[in-house]
Amino acid sequence: MVMDGGEGKLRTANAGGQMMRTKRSWFRGLLLLFFGCALVLGFQEPTISQDRRLAFDQIVGQPRGLPQLPPQGAWGEVINATPRWIVIQNHTGQQYPIAMEDIGEFLVRWPSSVDAMGPGSLVEAVGNDLGSNVVEVTHVDVFEGADRSLVSPTYNSLLSNNAIVTTIDPTFNRFMNAWDYAGQSMLYGWAYPFTNGANGIPSRLHLVGSVVERIPLRLAVPGNNIATVAGIGQTNQFTVSQVTRGTMNYPKKGDYAFLLPKAINPKGLAVTQLILYKTIPLPQFNPGRR
């Protein structure tokens, strides 16, 4: 009975050892298969952690090129600003870091008023041409100090009511001159658009001039002329913004910005233009406040 019991235990031990060896062999085979597949796949395509460009493309959700922003421009809110970086978040929650060196033109718009203008102010106005050098506007921009170089004195008629005189007949049959009114009247309507007055389209004026008088607002414009800036309607009111060049001391959390995207790179977003909109006038701004 003892011998039989010993033989039974020996057989059980041998069977258990064989099963353990079988399990170890199966586990080793599984490991070899796993590492073999990983090795093959590793040669075929780098992992995200190994390929910085691949990781970046998956984060932004688009291969290298323009980000998911409209090329004509987009609005966003400043959520962080440092002496070198601005982080802007759009309406969908996407966040774009922008480095100072990746900004083409950086401008800031500050709320202002006619009362804040002085003799050295340059004012830009674009609006309806009411005749007699009077322009009807809803908004004007003012430039002070060194920022006056952003504009130059201008008196330009846009969509003029006066029909242009062409130099060459669009049919290329003959040259035309300023006295050929009959030919001109035949050309309008197919080769050139109708005059604005005929179609009910108001003529427009673009003016840039120095302030001569504030109430009413009168500007000295090229040609030794004085132009009057008027508001629309009986209130005769219009808004005023002071436009300055931007520096990295100006952006604050909560500011709104309009930007024109140009490209995206591993650092962040590059823009051709960034316009920052402030809610307080420039004299009230404290650059040390974050």
SULNOR-V162312 format. One record per pair of residues at least 24 apart in sequence whose ideal C-beta (glycine too) atoms are under 6 Angstrom apart, sorted by the first residue. I is the first residue (numbers start at 1). GAP is how many residues later the second one is. D is the distance in Angstrom with one decimal. If there is no record, write none. Layout:
BEGIN
i=I gap=GAP d=D
i=I gap=GAP d=D
END
This chain:
BEGIN
i=56 gap=210 d=5.3
i=66 gap=195 d=6.0
i=67 gap=194 d=5.8
i=67 gap=197 d=4.6
i=69 gap=192 d=4.5
i=73 gap=185 d=5.9
i=73 gap=187 d=4.9
i=75 gap=183 d=5.7
i=76 gap=181 d=5.5
i=77 gap=179 d=5.8
i=78 gap=173 d=5.2
i=78 gap=175 d=5.8
i=78 gap=177 d=4.4
i=81 gap=170 d=4.0
i=83 gap=165 d=5.1
i=86 gap=165 d=5.1
i=88 gap=169 d=5.8
i=96 gap=173 d=4.1
i=97 gap=171 d=3.7
i=98 gap=170 d=5.7
i=98 gap=171 d=5.1
i=99 gap=168 d=5.8
i=100 gap=148 d=5.5
i=102 gap=168 d=4.0
i=103 gap=168 d=5.8
i=103 gap=171 d=5.1
i=104 gap=168 d=4.2
i=104 gap=169 d=5.9
i=105 gap=168 d=4.5
i=106 gap=140 d=3.5
i=106 gap=168 d=5.2
i=107 gap=139 d=5.7
i=107 gap=168 d=4.9
i=108 gap=136 d=5.0
i=108 gap=138 d=4.7
i=108 gap=142 d=5.3
i=108 gap=168 d=4.5
i=109 gap=132 d=4.5
i=109 gap=134 d=5.9
i=109 gap=168 d=5.2
i=110 gap=132 d=4.4
i=110 gap=168 d=4.9
i=110 gap=171 d=5.5
i=110 gap=172 d=4.5
i=111 gap=170 d=5.8
i=112 gap=30 d=5.8
i=112 gap=128 d=4.6
i=112 gap=130 d=4.2
i=112 gap=169 d=5.9
i=113 gap=127 d=5.4
i=114 gap=100 d=5.2
i=114 gap=103 d=5.8
i=117 gap=25 d=5.9
i=117 gap=94 d=5.0
i=117 gap=97 d=5.9
i=121 gap=90 d=4.9
i=122 gap=26 d=4.8
i=122 gap=29 d=5.8
i=122 gap=88 d=5.8
i=123 gap=96 d=5.7
i=124 gap=27 d=5.5
i=124 gap=84 d=4.7
i=125 gap=82 d=4.8
i=125 gap=104 d=5.0
i=126 gap=80 d=4.9
i=128 gap=74 d=4.5
i=129 gap=74 d=4.0
i=129 gap=75 d=5.9
i=129 gap=76 d=4.4
i=133 gap=92 d=5.8
i=133 gap=94 d=4.4
i=134 gap=94 d=4.7
i=134 gap=96 d=5.9
i=135 gap=70 d=4.4
i=135 gap=72 d=5.8
i=135 gap=94 d=5.8
i=136 gap=94 d=5.2
i=136 gap=96 d=5.7
i=137 gap=101 d=5.1
i=138 gap=94 d=5.8
i=138 gap=100 d=5.5
i=139 gap=99 d=5.7
i=139 gap=100 d=4.7
i=140 gap=100 d=5.6
i=141 gap=100 d=5.3
i=141 gap=102 d=5.0
i=142 gap=100 d=5.1
i=143 gap=100 d=5.8
i=147 gap=97 d=4.9
i=147 gap=98 d=5.9
i=151 gap=57 d=4.9
i=153 gap=55 d=5.5
i=153 gap=56 d=5.8
i=153 gap=69 d=5.1
i=154 gap=52 d=5.9
i=154 gap=54 d=4.0
i=155 gap=52 d=6.0
i=155 gap=66 d=4.4
i=155 gap=67 d=5.0
i=156 gap=50 d=4.3
i=158 gap=46 d=3.8
i=158 gap=48 d=5.6
i=159 gap=37 d=5.0
i=159 gap=44 d=5.5
i=159 gap=45 d=4.9
i=160 gap=43 d=5.6
i=161 gap=34 d=5.8
i=161 gap=35 d=5.4
i=161 gap=36 d=4.6
i=161 gap=42 d=4.6
i=163 gap=32 d=5.2
i=242 gap=40 d=5.8
i=246 gap=30 d=5.8
i=249 gap=38 d=4.2
i=251 gap=25 d=6.0
END
